Amino acid sequence: MGDLFGVLAKRVEANARRAVDVYARELPEYRTMASGDRGYADLLDFAVLLRRRTLELAAHGQPFTDADLAVVTSVGHERGRAGVSLNSHRSVLGLHCTLTVQEIHEAASPSELDALMRMLSWLGPQGAAARDAYTRGFLEGQRHALPVAERVQQLTAILLSGDAAGPELACRLGMTVAAHYLVTVVRIADQDFTPAASTRTEILGLLFDKDQVPMSWHDPLEFVALLPTHRDDPDDVPTHVRQRALALAAAFAEIVGRPCAVGATTASACALADALPLARQISRAAPVESAPRQVSSVPDVFVELGTARLPEIDRWLRRIANELSQGPDLVATLDAYYRHDMNRRLTAAHMYIHPRTLDYRLRRARELTGLDPTTTRGVRTLTAAVARVLSDT
């Protein structure tokens, strides 16, 4: 055991210097910090201190003391307050872990299995403790350097990536991490809409004041919100959760002044990364509305999701949609007709037209497409065609 720890002790300064050079080479923000003599010295001092303390404690199987973790926390705080980004923070932690393993591998000989296992066993829990302390300090430092909206977006990114820092950052924003979420994507249906990043940050701050849930607006055409729910079953989302998501989507659409489509799906907190692409696909199949009236999920657009993967079916539906465009408001009429479960009276009242006008339009749809809107075949085909048109509106 002595040889492994002895070799590592002799290489502390060289390994620390290599680590700082790797950080500077791989991470632009650390390159800037290391460009000055004082900045480089600070980075090197901490790298040396961490390695020396690790060897002292690991050799005797002792954990980091409160004083040790306080030092790590203070360094994290300095980095956060200096404006180091979350991506760089996460990257430097990953690089540190990689380099630590590499240093041990280079120092260990085949005959030192016991010492190697002792070192690795110590690094597991103690490395996690140091990482958590560093992250706590970093997030606290960022609180002084970043506006709330930016930190909320960071939290959303952390939750979507499954990063362990989620609960800590959520706590500092006055939130808790839920077990399940309704992942909601609001798609802006205007390719020419390009708000500045500062505008997006300002609007997101207003929305966070309205409802304090994780949300993000990095892509100019895509707003993402995570609404806490009680389970990850898309068929069993509580009404109040859907209403909460719809209210947030409607507020967003009103502020940006652009038509939007809203798609959502549920997932456990550990599976959000996989849920986001599905919610995004649903938003592309959902109807575009100037004022969102619904939050679409898989049961609402499963036909459209399936047909979108088949170019031949998509072309067929577009042809039917083109035929409907030749009549008076046929797409809007059929949409209202099916939304009201084919109830003539309710549909006519909703559209402010006479029931006979509705009957005429339904006949016209049948004449143009060869499909009777009141039959099973007509419902299956025309609902998909109408949804295809509305998602492109």
N, C-alpha and C positions, 0 to 999 in steps of 0.2 A: 504493500500500500504506500509505503514511504516514497518509492521511486516515482510513482505516478504524480503524487502531489508535489514532490520535489521538482520534477521536470516542469510541471505547470507553473510552479512558483518562479522558476528561473525565466520563464517565457512571458510573464505577466505584462511587462511593458511592451514587448514586441507584439504580443497578441492584441493588446489594447490599441496600439498604434495602427495595426492592420485593420482593426474593426472601424476606427474613425475614418480611415482612408476608404474603406468600403462604403460606409454611410455617405461620405462626401461624393463618391463616384456614382452611387446608385440613386441618391435622393437630392434633387436640386436645392431643397430648403436647407439640408445639412451641408451641402456644398457652400452655400452662402455663409452659414455659420462658421464653417471651418476655414473660410478664406482669410480671416483676420487672425493675428497671433493670439489674441485673448480668447476668441471663440474656439480656436483649435485647442488651446490649452485647457479650457473648461471641459470640452468633450473628452479629451484624453484623460484628464484627472478623474472624471467620473468612471470612465472605462477601466482605469487602473484600480480605483477604489473598489468597484464592484467585483472584479476578479480576485483581488486579494482577500476581501471579506468572504467571498464564496469559498475559497480554499481553506481559510482558517476554520470556518464553521463546518464545512463538509467533512473535513478530516476527523472531526470529533463527533459528527452526527448531530450537531446542534442547529436549531432553527435561527433564522434572522431575528434579531431582537427588535423591540419597538423602536429603539433609536436608529437601527439600521433602516427599517422601513420608513421612518420619518425622513431620513436623508433621501431615500429613493423618491418619496412623495414630493419632497421639495424640488428635486430636479425636474420631475414631471411637471410640476406647477410652473417652473420657469419656462419650460418649453411651450406649454400651453399659452402662457401669457405673452410669450414672444411671437405668437401667431403661427406656430407650426400647425399644419393641417392635420385633420384626422387621418387621411390616407398615409401621410408621412409617419405619423405616430404608429399606425398599425404596421407599416412596412419596417420601421426600425426595430420593432419588437420581433418581427419575423426574422430579420437579419441577425439580430443578437442571438436568438435561439439557434439558428443555423451555424453561426460562427462558434458558439459555445460547444456544440457537438463536434464540430470540426477540430477545435483545439484539443478536446479530450481524445479524439481518435488519433491525432498526430502524436500525442504524448504517451499513449498507452502501448505497452508491449503485450504480446500474446500471453505472457505468463502472469499478467496482473488482472486476471478476471475478477477476483474478489474486490480489489480496489476500484475497478471500473464499475462493477455493479453497485458498490457503495456510493460512488459518486453520482451515478445516474439515478439511483433511488432517492438521493437527497435533492437532486435538481427538480424532480417532478413537483412535489408540493411547495418547495421553497422558491422555485422559479415562478410558479403561479402566484405565490404571495407577493413577490417583488413586482411582477407584472401588474397585479391588481393595485398595488400601492402607487406605482408609477402612473397608471391610468387614472386613478382617483385624483392625483395631483394635476395631471394634464387637463382633465375635464374641469377642475376647479379653476385652473389658470385660464382656460378658454372662456370661462364665464365673464372674465374681465375684458376679453379681447374681441368677442363675437356677439352680434345681436342675437336676440332670442330666436328669431326666424331661422338663422343659420344653424343654431344648435338643434332646433327641432328637425331640420333637414338631416343633420348628422345622425340624430337618434333614429330617424326613419331608415337611413342607409344602414345603420348598425343592425337594426331589427331585421331588415330584409336580407342581410348577409349572415345572420346568426351569430354575430360577434358577442362575446361574453360581456362586453362593456355596456350592453343595453340597459340592464337594471340600474347601474350606477348613474348613467346619464339621464335616464328617465326620472330617477329620484331627484336629481338636481334641477329638473324642469318641473317638479311638482306632480309627476305622474308615476304610475306603476306599470310594469310590463304585464299584459294580460296573457292568459293561457291560449286564447284563440282570437283571431281577428277577421273582420270582413275587409278584405283587400279591395279597395275601390279605386278604379282608374277613370278619370274624367278626361275624355279626348276632345280637344278643340278641333272643330272641322273647318279650319281655315289655314291652309298651308302658307299663306302670306303673313300670318300673325307672328311677329318676332319681337316680343317685348324684351327690353333690356334686363340684364340680370338684377340690377338694382330695383327695377320695377317689380319683378317677380318676388324678390325678397320682401318688399314693402307690402305687397298684396298678401303674401303668405302670412306675414305678421298680423294683418287684419283678420284673416281667417282663423288663425290660432287664437286670437282674442275671442272669436265667436265660439269656437269649440276646441278645447285643448286635447287634441289627439295627435299622434304622429302623422306628419304630412310632409310632402316634398313636391317641388316644382322645378326640377333641374332641366328637364326637357321642355322647351317653350310650348309644345302642343300637348303635354301630358301632365296632369296633376294627379298625385297619388295620396290617398289617405287611408290610414289603418284604424278601423273602428272596432273597439273591443266587443267581443261577443262570447257566448257561453259554450259554444261547441263549433267544430269544423264541418258541419253538415249543411251544404248549400240549400237543401230543401227545408231546413228548420232554422232559418235566421229570424230571430224575434222581430216583430213589426217595428218596435221602437228603434232597433238598430238600423233597419232599412230606412226608416223615416229620418234618422239622424244623418245617415249617409246622403240621403236625397237633399236634405236641407243644406248640407255643406256643399254638395255639387251645385245646387241652385244658386247659392250665394256666390260661388266661384264664377259660374256662367254670367251672373248679373254684373259682377265687377269687371270681368274681361270684355263683356259685351259681344260675345261671339257664340254661335250655336255649338252645342256640345253633345256628346254621347257618353253614357255612364255604364260601365261594366264592373262587375264585382264577383268575387268568389271567396269562400272561407278557407281558413287554414290554421293549423296550430302555430304557435310562435316559432317553433323550430323548423317549419316548412314554408315560411313566407317567400323564400327565394323562388320556389317552384310555383307558388300561387300567382306571383306577379305577372309572368308571361301569359297565363290563362286569363287573368282579369283584363290584360291588355287586348287579347284576342276578342274577348267578349265585347269590350268597348268598341272595337272595329265593326262588330256585327250588330251592335245596338242602334236604335234609331237616333238620328241627330235631331235635336230640338233646341229652339232658342231659349226656352226655359225648361230644363229637364223635369219630366213628370214621373220618371221611373228609374230604378236601379236594376238593370238587367243582369241576370245570372245565367248559369248553364241551362236550367229548365226553360228559360225564356227564349234562348237563341240557339239551342242545340242543333236545329235543322240548318240554320245559317252557318254555324261553325263547320258542320260537316260538308255542306255544299261548297263553301269557300275553298276547300282543298281540292275540288274537282273542277278544273277549268271548263270542261264540257257542260257540266250542270250550271256553272256560273253564267256561261254564255246563253244557255237556254232561258234562265231566269231573267237575264237582261233583255232578251227578245220579248218575253211576255211583258216586262216592264215598259218597253218601248211601245207595245201595242196599247197598254193602258194609258200611256201619255197622250194618246189621240182623243181621249174622251174628257169630259168636264170634271176635273178634280177627282178622278177615279181612284187614284192612289190614296189620297186623304180620306175618301169616302169608305173604301175597303178597310183601311186601317181603323177608322172609327167603328165600322160595322163589326169587325172581329174583336175589337177591344171591349165592345158592349155585348159580347156573346151572341151576336147576330140578332139582337133585339131591335126591331125596326123603330119602335117608338123612342127608345132611349138614344139610338143613333141619330135619328132626325132631330131630336131636341138638342143633342150635343152640338150638331152642326148648324143649328138654326135654319133648317130647311123643312119643307113639307114632306111627310112620308111618301107621297106620290113622286116627289123629286128623287127621293132615295131609291124607290122602285125603278125609276127610269135609269138611274145611274147603274144599278145592279144589272139591269137588262143590257145596258150598253157595254158593260164589262164582259158579259157573256158573249155578246155579238163580236167583240173585238178579239177575244182570246179563245173562244170556243169552250170556255170553262164556266160552269154555273157556280157563282159564289156561294150558293146555299147548299151545295152537295159536298159530300166527304172529299171527293177528288178535287173539287174547286177550292175547298178550305185548305187542303194540304199544299196545293201548288200556289195559290194566290197569296196566302200568308207569307210564304217564303219569298215570293217575288216582291211583295210590298215591303217586307223587311229589308230586302236587298237594296231597293230604291232609297228607303229612309236612312239606311246606314251610310249612303253616299251623298246625302243631301248637304 
